[in-house]
Amino acid sequence: GQNIDQPTEMTATEGAIVQINCTYQTSGFNGLFWYQQHAGEAPTFLSYNVLDGLEEKGRFSSFLSRSKGYSYLLLKELQMKDSASYLCAVRDLADYKLSFGAGTTVTVRA
Amino acid sequence: EAQVTQNPRYLITVTGKKLTVTCSQNMNHEYMSWYRQDPGLGLRQIYYSMNVEVTDKGDVPEGYKVSRKEKRNFPLILESPSPNQTSLYFCASSQTGRMVGYTFGSGTRLTVV
């Protein structure tokens, strides 16, 4: 099974940087995913890591350390539209299942 | 447009009245799954299907049924809904054999009174 932890809430100022941490314990690891979800809407895919290191995608970057069971999502140059919930998810090796953390609600203030 | 289509978007029903939430994808994905999302608990998997006629339980399958008679469709059935099944439901699909994420449907907000 999976155990995935991430902070419940974070607040940051427009233009700033925010880092959302995610730790996980898993019996079979096949990748870590980050999703963005606005209230009442479907999650949308942001990034994934399967190997250790940093993946950069525009204003968003994601980092993975498999030995530490740790990932973070870095949001740079924050905009008001980035106010949303960010979900960390781990994919299982055996059955393609994505197990999700409870999500981190990020509030961007002017 | 590649998408996962769920219907209905909103549903209010009474305890015990059977209902079906439909899910259809047009991407020829093998893998399909249902999740429910509740405050503070995140997304929890109900059932999943690796391919046609192959379904299996997720983490919270009690009170739900699914079927996968065709590749594109994966309906969620509540035979006798109860108030604790009030939730936001998402259908998702994915290719297998590749490192790709899920594509989610728009969600169904179900209220059981």
Contacts between the chains, C-beta under 8 A, distances in Angstrom:
chain1	res1	chain2	res2	distance
A	30	B	99	7.7
A	31	B	99	5.5
A	33	B	101	5.0
A	35	B	101	7.4
A	40	B	88	7.7
A	40	B	107	7.4
A	40	B	109	7.7
A	41	B	106	7.4
A	41	B	107	7.1
A	42	B	90	6.2
A	42	B	104	4.0
A	42	B	105	6.3
A	42	B	106	5.4
A	42	B	107	5.5
A	43	B	43	7.5
A	43	B	90	7.5
A	43	B	102	7.9
A	43	B	104	5.3
A	44	B	104	7.6
A	45	B	101	4.4
A	45	B	102	7.5
A	45	B	103	7.7
A	48	B	99	6.5
A	48	B	101	6.1
A	50	B	99	5.4
A	87	B	42	7.0
A	87	B	43	7.1
A	89	B	43	7.9
A	89	B	101	7.9
A	95	B	48	7.1
A	95	B	50	7.1
A	95	B	56	7.4
A	96	B	31	5.3
A	96	B	48	7.8
A	96	B	50	7.3
A	96	B	94	6.4
A	96	B	96	5.8
A	97	B	33	7.4
A	97	B	45	6.1
A	97	B	48	6.4
A	97	B	58	7.2
A	98	B	33	7.9
A	98	B	45	7.8
A	98	B	92	7.9
A	98	B	101	7.4
A	98	B	102	6.0
A	99	B	45	7.5
A	100	B	35	7.9
A	100	B	42	4.7
A	100	B	43	4.2
A	100	B	44	7.8
A	101	B	42	5.9
A	102	B	40	6.1
A	102	B	41	6.4
A	102	B	42	3.9
A	103	B	42	5.7
